[in-house]
Amino acid sequence: MVSSTMYRIINNAYVSRRYTLDQLHLLVVAHILTKEQFKQITSVTFEVGEKGTD
């Protein structure tokens, strides 16, 4: 899980369209963001990708 500062940076980058939904998805797969943080930022429920990532 990321620090509150890093969370704000990621959130701001997504809101300003510097990060895409796919890039945030990769941050969850890399265990940088949690599924809950992903949903807070995007309002989308995290889904397991076709590649079988968790």
N, C-alpha and C positions, 0 to 999 in steps of 0.2 A: 504494500500500500504506500502511496506517495504522501509526502508531507503536505500540510495545508497550503504552503506557498506554491509547491509544484502543482497541486490540484488547481489552484487559481490560475496559474500560467497555462495549464492545459485547457482549462475551461475557457479562458479568454481567447486562446488560439483557435478553439473550435468555433466560438461565437463570431470571431472575426474572419472565419473561413480560411485560416492558415492550416488547420487540420481538417481532414475529411472524416467521415464516419468510418471508413475503412482503416484509416490510420489509428483512430481511437480503438477500434476492434483489435488491432495488433498490439496496442498497449495493454489490453486486458489479457491477451494470449501470452504476452511476455511478463505477466504478473506485475506490471507497473501500476495499472489501475485495477480496481475491483469491479465486479459486475454491477454492484450497487452504485459506484461512482460513475460508471459508464451510463447507467440509466439516469442519474441525477443530471449529468451534463447534456445528454442527447434526448431524453424522454423516450428512449427506445429500449425495449428489453433486449439484453444481450442474448444472442442465439449462437449455438455452436455452428461453425462453418462447415462447408462441404468437405474440407480437407480433414475433418475429424479432430480439429483442435478443441481443446477444452478450456 
